[in-house]
Amino acid sequence: MNKWLELLKSDDYLGIKKHIKKGADLQETNEAGESVLACALRAGCSIETLMLLVESGADIFDFDDEGVSIFDMAITYDNIHMVSYLLEQGIDVNKTTRKSGFTALMAAACYGRVEIIKLLLENGANQYAKDSKGFSAIDFARKMNKKSVLALLDYDPEAPKNTDYAR
């Protein structure tokens, strides 16, 4: 995985292409169970590099040992191009592989990803979905003080607040 990490860190498109041609394993994972594609998202690689990995066989439906999916990673690292591509490929905007039930919209709300939230909502994201502790995207946006996110969601400032945050 070290060679992958070195190439991804510098977003070395040609080096990655050569590495793939030499038979590099696109299914290799790091110690956290993150795939090459997940590591590329974390490294901030260009959409061209990400598409090279996908077209070469990287699994867009993959998720790590904690249930964090490629879709989640694209949101976390603010890659709207990858989020859009994954939606075009049929990723279910409301499906989560996390045991906590934490959804893509909840992640976008926590990070204040306004443009991604608009895209998720346009693609049917359920803003009323609750995680295993009963929190919605609105609760996360409120807790993280993301006013721009609350303006996009069906937020009622007069509604009773969910104050049972785990901390």
C-alpha positions in Angstrom: 0.0 0.0 0.0 3.0 2.3 0.5 3.5 2.7 -3.2 -0.2 3.6 -3.7 0.0 6.2 -0.9 3.1 7.8 -2.3 1.5 8.1 -5.8 -1.9 9.3 -4.5 -0.3 11.9 -2.1 1.3 13.6 -5.1 -1.7 12.9 -7.4 0.7 11.4 -9.9 -1.7 10.4 -12.7 1.0 9.0 -15.0 2.7 7.1 -12.1 -0.6 5.7 -11.1 -1.4 4.6 -14.7 2.0 2.9 -14.9 1.5 1.2 -11.5 -1.9 -0.1 -12.6 -0.3 -1.4 -15.9 2.3 -3.3 -13.9 -0.5 -5.1 -12.2 -1.0 -3.2 -8.9 -3.9 -4.4 -6.8 -6.7 -1.8 -6.8 -8.4 -3.8 -4.0 -5.5 -3.3 -1.6 -6.4 -1.6 1.6 -4.6 0.3 4.3 -4.6 -0.7 8.0 -8.0 1.1 8.5 -9.5 -1.0 5.7 -9.7 1.9 3.3 -9.4 1.1 -0.4 -7.1 2.7 -2.9 -10.1 4.8 -4.1 -10.9 5.9 -0.6 -7.2 6.8 0.0 -7.3 8.8 -3.3 -10.3 10.8 -2.1 -8.6 11.4 1.3 -5.4 12.6 -0.6 -7.5 15.1 -2.6 -6.7 13.5 -6.0 -8.2 15.1 -9.1 -11.4 13.7 -10.7 -9.2 12.5 -13.6 -7.2 10.3 -11.2 -10.3 9.1 -9.5 -11.9 8.2 -12.8 -8.7 6.4 -13.8 -9.0 4.2 -10.7 -12.7 3.6 -11.3 -12.2 2.7 -14.9 -9.3 0.4 -13.9 -11.5 -1.6 -11.6 -11.7 0.3 -8.2 -15.0 -0.6 -6.5 -17.2 2.5 -6.1 -19.5 0.5 -3.7 -16.7 -0.3 -1.3 -16.7 0.7 2.4 -14.1 0.4 5.2 -14.2 -1.6 8.4 -16.3 1.1 10.0 -18.9 1.2 7.2 -17.6 4.4 5.7 -18.4 4.2 2.0 -16.7 5.8 -1.0 -19.8 8.0 -1.2 -19.3 9.1 2.4 -15.6 9.8 1.6 -16.5 11.9 -1.4 -18.8 14.0 0.8 -16.3 14.3 3.7 -13.5 15.4 1.3 -15.9 17.8 -0.5 -15.6 16.2 -3.9 -18.9 17.2 -5.6 -17.7 15.8 -8.9 -17.3 12.3 -7.4 -20.6 12.6 -5.5 -22.4 13.5 -8.7 -20.7 10.6 -10.6 -21.6 8.1 -7.9 -25.3 9.3 -7.9 -25.2 8.8 -11.7 -24.0 5.3 -11.2 -27.0 4.5 -9.0 -25.7 5.0 -5.5 -28.7 5.1 -3.1 -28.6 8.5 -1.5 -30.4 7.2 1.6 -28.5 3.9 2.1 -25.9 3.7 4.8 -23.4 0.9 5.6 -22.6 2.4 9.0 -24.0 0.6 12.0 -24.9 3.9 13.5 -27.3 4.7 10.6 -25.4 7.9 9.9 -26.4 9.0 6.4 -24.7 10.9 3.6 -26.9 13.9 4.3 -26.0 13.8 7.9 -22.3 13.8 7.0 -22.8 16.7 4.5 -24.7 18.6 7.2 -21.9 18.2 9.8 -19.3 19.4 7.3 -21.4 22.2 5.9 -21.3 20.9 2.4 -24.0 23.2 1.0 -23.6 22.4 -2.7 -23.4 18.7 -2.0 -26.5 19.0 0.2 -28.4 20.6 -2.6 -27.4 17.7 -4.9 -28.4 15.1 -2.3 -31.8 16.7 -1.8 -32.3 16.9 -5.5 -31.6 13.2 -5.6 -34.1 12.3 -2.9 -32.1 12.4 0.3 -34.4 12.0 3.3 -33.7 14.9 5.6 -35.9 13.3 8.3 -34.0 10.0 8.5 -32.7 9.3 12.0 -29.5 7.6 13.0 -29.4 4.9 15.7 -29.4 7.6 18.5 -32.4 9.4 17.0 -30.6 12.3 15.3 -31.4 13.8 11.9 -29.4 15.9 9.5 -31.1 18.9 11.0 -29.9 17.9 14.5 -26.3 17.6 13.3 -26.4 20.9 11.4 -27.8 22.6 14.5 -25.2 21.0 16.8 -22.4 22.0 14.4 -23.9 25.5 14.0 -24.2 25.2 10.2 -26.7 27.9 9.5 -26.3 27.7 5.8 -27.2 24.1 6.0 -30.3 24.7 8.2 -31.5 27.2 5.6 -31.6 24.3 3.0 -33.4 21.9 5.3 -36.9 22.0 6.7 -35.7 23.6 9.9 -38.2 25.1 12.3 -36.3 27.2 14.9 -39.4 26.9 17.2 -39.5 23.1 17.2 -38.3 21.4 20.4 -34.5 20.7 20.2 -33.0 17.3 20.4 -30.5 17.9 23.2 -29.6 14.2 23.9 -26.3 14.5 22.1 -23.9 11.7 23.1 -21.0 13.5 24.8 
